[in-house]
Amino acid sequence: MIQGTTSDAGKSTVTAGLCRALKRRGVSVAPFKPQNMALNSAVTADGGEIGRAQAVQAQAAGLAAHTDMNPVLLKPNSDTGAQVIIHGRAIGNMEAAAYHDYKNVAREAVLASHRRLAAQYEIIVVEGAGSPAEINLRANDIANMGFAEAVDCPVLLVADIDRGGVFAHLVGTLALLSESEQARVRGFIINRFRGDLALLQSGLDWLEAHTGKPVLGVLPHLHGLHLEAEDSLPFPACGITSDLADFPPSRMASSSIRGAGGEGKLRIVVPALPHISNHTDFDPLRLHPQVEFHFVALGENIPADETTSHSTRQSNYASQVAGYADLVILPGSKNVRADLEWLRAQGWGNYLARHLRYGGKLMGICGGLQMLGTAIHDPHGIEGAPGGSAGFGYLDLATTLQPHKQLHNVQGRLHLADAPLGGYEIHAGISAGSALQRPFAQLDDGRSDGAISADGQIIATYLHGVFESPQTCGALLEWAGLQAPQAFDYHALREQNLERLADTLEAHLDMPRILQLLGVETRAPLKI
């Protein structure tokens, strides 16, 4: 089991790397995360929903993702509550205190999934959640040491040296564990190191002497490594503007804004909604060499003089942003009505109108599709208090949220350019209206998906992952105004990064000791 001293210490990455390294040795290996809290999710081969990181780890292990790899998924829909998903199926919303009481039931689901995986695979690489030192959450723990104790699992503890305080993180975490939990920790991994390892050595020697635990490796900071984030936005290093003042002045004048990006790049803007979900949809765009991509950070003040009225501030905001984007994409949301209200409060209603008036393109994905319609109805209180909200009204469709989610992996063809596409659906909303008579895509299962406005300026889809297909991505970028888009194979890039990650672990971890711990020390990497 890979546990971490903090969130984002590197648990997901190390787990994926070990899965790929073991696979290359011919070991039958599967990833597992007992409990995951994330809004980035994936649809599995058995028709359920799990965390996106576990789907990537399954790819690293050479497997199709399965709901047993992440039996408990929590998808936050407020500061204190979340939708609870057990074995890939949503069972309802719970506040934090209610879920704490529910953990005994969740534990049985976790152990049942682990038993099934253990019967099929030689090795299970387990990822913890957050930190095992959260003493307020120790009772009924199923995410870290509570699980490790239940299945008698050895633990490696990962810490991120790039944050600073790495020795305090490791020693402090160990100190807060019980004696049996401390004994379960078989070694440390230090992640994201930059610099001369010789200057770190005295600290490593002290750490081993002080704790009696070996340092099993120091992993370098891998510049440019890309694996899908478990949940948090790639902030700030990967193209997010932390302040709307970072936007350049309006360039609109009377000309079209096509190709407004630097060096002929297409500029794409996505609002970072408070409940944004599946923001990994945009990874192929962030990494595309011809795209200048920006998340607009949530909660930032509209830049204006303090004496300016609120309505004028919204207008100023629209002036700044509308001249900036070639394409605006409204993303998925775990609380569509609340995020729609947030968009309006931030002035996005005025911004979208101005953006379209000057010829910009607009796209909605999943919750974004619903926002572009005329109304969103939630009579059952699926995402909050029962009720309804008016949409932006750009597409003639209305959405009603239903208790049962639509979960599908799909293939089909894009109507814009007759290009092949693939993707997945995760949504509770059912949409109806005349806009759907001009669909975004025709699916191989006989259904149609999404909508295209009569003037072709707005498109909307329920499908996540559509930019991962080189043909679909190129067609959509061309629709948005990019001339001669380059083919960009995101799947190949992910494979290259998994291989690079495994190579790094092989070079910088004490793999013989780790393999001995797993009982597969005689396995050498296979020649391919």
Stockholm file with secondary structure:
# STOCKHOLM 1.0

chainA/1-528         MIQGTTSDAGKSTVTAGLCRALKRRGVSVAPFKPQNMALNSAVTADGGEIGRAQAVQAQAAGLAAHTDMNPVLLKPNSDTGAQVIIHGRAIGNMEAAAYHDYKNVAREAVLASHRRLAAQYEIIVVEGAGSPAEINLRANDIANMGFAEAVDCPVLLVADIDRGGVFAHLVGTLALLSESEQARVRGFIINRFRGDLALLQSGLDWLEAHTGKPVLGVLPHLHGLHLEAEDSLPFPACGITSDLADFPPSRMASSSIRGAGGEGKLRIVVPALPHISNHTDFDPLRLHPQVEFHFVALGENIPADETTSHSTRQSNYASQVAGYADLVILPGSKNVRADLEWLRAQGWGNYLARHLRYGGKLMGICGGLQMLGTAIHDPHGIEGAPGGSAGFGYLDLATTLQPHKQLHNVQGRLHLADAPLGGYEIHAGISAGSALQRPFAQLDDGRSDGAISADGQIIATYLHGVFESPQTCGALLEWAGLQAPQAFDYHALREQNLERLADTLEAHLDMPRILQLLGVETRAPLKI
#=GR chainA/1-528 SS CEEESSTTSSHHHHHHHHHHHHHHTTCCEEEECSEEECSCEEECTTSCEEEHHHHHHHHHTTCCCCGGGSSEEEEESSSSEEEEEETTEEEEEEEHHHHHHHHHHHHHHHHHHHHHHHHHCSEEEEBCCSCTTCGGGCTTCCSSHHHHHHHTCCEEEEEEGGGSCHHHHHHHHHHTSCHHHHHHEEEEEEEEECSCGGGTHHHHHHHHHHHSCCEEEEEECCTTCCCCCSSSCCTTTTTEESSGGGSCCCCCTTSCCTTCSGGGCEEEEEECCTTEECGGGGHHHHTCTTEEEEEECTTCCCCCCTTSCHHHHHHHHHHHHHTTCSEEEECEESSHHHHHHHHHHTTHHHHHHHHHHTTCEEEEETHHHHHHSSEEEETTCSSSSSEEEECCCSSSCEEEEEEEEEEEEEEEEETTTTEEEEEEEEEEEEEESGGGGSCSEEETTSCEECEECTTSSEEEESCBCGGGSHHHHHHHHHHHTCSSCCCCCHHHHHHHHHHHHHHHHHHHBCHHHHHHHHTCTTCCCCCC
#=GC SS_cons         CEEESSTTSSHHHHHHHHHHHHHHTTCCEEEECSEEECSCEEECTTSCEEEHHHHHHHHHTTCCCCGGGSSEEEEESSSSEEEEEETTEEEEEEEHHHHHHHHHHHHHHHHHHHHHHHHHCSEEEEBCCSCTTCGGGCTTCCSSHHHHHHHTCCEEEEEEGGGSCHHHHHHHHHHTSCHHHHHHEEEEEEEEECSCGGGTHHHHHHHHHHHSCCEEEEEECCTTCCCCCSSSCCTTTTTEESSGGGSCCCCCTTSCCTTCSGGGCEEEEEECCTTEECGGGGHHHHTCTTEEEEEECTTCCCCCCTTSCHHHHHHHHHHHHHTTCSEEEECEESSHHHHHHHHHHTTHHHHHHHHHHTTCEEEEETHHHHHHSSEEEETTCSSSSSEEEECCCSSSCEEEEEEEEEEEEEEEEETTTTEEEEEEEEEEEEEESGGGGSCSEEETTSCEECEECTTSSEEEESCBCGGGSHHHHHHHHHHHTCSSCCCCCHHHHHHHHHHHHHHHHHHHBCHHHHHHHHTCTTCCCCCC
//
